[in-house]
Amino acid sequence: MLNTGESLKLFRLVPVAAPNDSNWDVAENMGEVVVRAFSPADARVVAAQAELDFTEIDSMPAEGNSTRDASAFRNERLYAVREQKPTIDIRQEGPRGVVEGTVSVATIKPTQVL
């Protein structure tokens, strides 16, 4: 686990691109997601880590070629990161990770071998 000596904060990742923006052609819009992370950059990493990676299933690309860097959450044209104040339902205390919203793990469809 990452430990920088900082305490975790809440961040909301919000889609900012229009639905017809061509950047969505390579990534799925998962709506708003709230995460506990150390910084806005770490919030993008936390959200991306919640997604399914090609190396976790029997699909191309393989051989250790991760797709985490291609996550929509890492694209500033698709998602903005805003600090979120704690609420009754969303507490700042807790483990690093996604605390609200749904990160789809079914964004990658296995390819068929012809």
N, C-alpha and C positions, 0 to 999 in steps of 0.2 A: 504494500500500500504506500502511496505517495505521502510523505510527511515533510512539510516545509516549515513546521513550527507555527503556521497560521491556523486560525480556526476556520471551519467550513462556513460558507455563506450560501444563501439561496439565490439561484439565478433562473430566470424564465427565458427560454428560447422561443422566439416568436417568428413565424414566417413573415417575410417582408416583400417577397417577390410576388408579382401578379400571377394568378393561376395559369395564364397563358405564356408566362416567361419561359423561354427556351431552356433555361438552366434546370427546370423541373424535368426535362427529358431524360436526365441521367440520375435523378433522385426522386424519392417519394416524399410528398408533403405529409408530415405526420402531425400537423397542428402544433399547438403550444405544448411545451414540456417544461416542467420545473425540476431542477436538479440541485443537489448539494455538492458544492465544489469549492476549490480554493480561490479561483479567479474566473473571469469571463472566458479566458482561453481554456482553462481546465473544465469549465462547464461544457464547452463544445466536445472535448475529449470524452467526458462522462456520458453524454448523450450518444455519441458515436459508438462507444463501447457497448451500449445496450442493444445495438443493432446486430443482426446476424452477419457474420463474416464468411466469405467464400471458403476460407480454410477450415470452417467448422462443419461444413457439409461436403458431400461427395459431388462437387460441381466445379466447373471451370471458373476462374483460373485456380490452379492448384499449385502444388510444390512450394508452398510458403508465400505465395503472392497475396498479401492481405488487401482487402478492399475497404478497410476502416478509414483511410485517408480520403476516400471518395464520398464520404457521408455528407448528406445535405446539411447536417448540423455544423459541419466545418466550413461551409461556404457562406461567406459574409453577404453575398448577393441574395441568398435564399433565407437565411436566418439571422436575426439580431439577438444579442444577449443583453438582458436587462436585469439589474439586481432586483430581487423580490424581497419584500418585507415579510417576516414571519406572520402567520395568521393562526387562528385557533386550529384549523385543519392542517396547516403546513408549518411544522415546527423546524426551527433552525438546527436543533440538536438531532443527531442521528448520524448514520453512516453516509459516506460519500456514495452518491448514486442518484438515480431517477426517483423522485418522490411524488410526482403527479404527471398525468398524461400517459399516453400509450405510445411506446416505441415498437413499431411492427418488426417482428423477426421473420416475417414471411415475404420480405421484399425481394428475395432472390429465388428464382425458380430453377430447379435443377435442369440442366440441359440434357437433351436426349442424344445418345450416340447413334449415328446413322450407319 
